[in-house]
Amino acid sequence: VVSTQSTEAVVSTQSTVNNSGLQAFYENEYKEVPVTGENSFIVNIGQLIGDLLDKKIVALKHRVAETDFNRHSITYFRGLRLDADISRSMTNKPTEAGRKYKSFWRLGQKTMSMPS
């Protein structure tokens, strides 16, 4: 396995083009995700985004498996504003991350102080 993601606080858009190797954890096992082809893409959300949306969209644990060929994909990551309030969801419910951190900055930069 090259990498695994599940708790990121970002939205990623990805095209696997015509390459396999992306796997999703579904029904207690990793399963191969169908390739996107040239005219479609996959949108992954992080756990925090799911929490902010009251779990109406669930973060999917996924990974990139090693392949016996050169694998190419195109990925775009989009995060929250650093000062975004992550303590409450869109309907004002407390979030898991919000129990510890009020802002995205504090979640992502636990050891750094907020810039003035």
N, C-alpha and C positions, 0 to 999 in steps of 0.2 A: 504494500500500500504506500503510495507516494504522500498523500495527505488526507486528513479527515476534518470535516467541519460540521458543527451543529449549533454552537452557542454564539456565533458571531452576531454583532449588532448592526449588520449591514444588509443591504439587498444586493444580490449579485445576479447579473444577467450573463448567460453563457451560451455560446454556440459550440457544439462538439464537432461541427461540420459533418464529416462522415467517419468519425473515429469513435471507437468504443472505449471503454475504460472507466466511464463515470458510473458509479454504483450508488443506489439509495437503500437506506435501511428501512425495510417494509416487512411487516408480518414476522418480526424477530430474526430477519436475516438480510444480508446485503444482496440486492438483485441488480442486474445490469439495466441501466437506463437506455431506452432506445436512442439511437443517434438522431440528431436534429436535422441533418441534411443541410442544405445551403440556404434555405428560406425560412427557417424557424429558429427559436431559441428557448432556453429554459430560464425561469426566474426562481431563484432560491431566496428565502428570507431567513434572517437570523432569529434566534429565540426571543430576543428583546423585541423585535418588530412584531412577532406573534403576540407577545404579552401586551404591547401597546394597542394591538387590534383586538384585544379581548379573546385571543385564541380562536378567532373566526378563520384565520389562516394559520396553519401549524408549521413550525420550522421543521424541515426534513433533514435528518442526519444523513450525510452523504460523504463519499470519499472518491478518490481517484486511484484506481488500481494500476499496478505496473502492467505494461504490455510488452510484447516482443517486437514492437515496431515503434518508430518515431511517431508520437501522438501529438496532435496539434489541436488547440482549442483557443477560443477568444473569450475572455472574461472581462466584465466591467463591474467594479465594486462601487457602491454608493452608500455612504454612511450618514448618520444624523449630524446636525449642527452640533458643535462642541458644547454649546450652552443649552441644548435641548433638555427639557425637563422630562426625565424618564421615570419619575416616581409614580405617575398615574397613567392609566390607559385612556383611550379616547372617550370612554364613558365614566371616567373618574375613579376607576377601581385601582387599588394599589398594585404595582407590578413587583415581580420577584426582585429585579435589579434595584427597584426603588426602595426596597427595604434597607439597602446599604448605601446607595448612591442617588443623589437627587439629579445630577446631570450626566450626560453621556461622557463629558470630559472626565469626570471622577471614575466612571466605570472603566474607560479605556486607558487612563493614565493614573493608576492607583498610587504611584509613587511620586508623581509630579504635582506641583501646586498650580492652581488656576492662575493664568496670566492676569495682570491688572490692566 
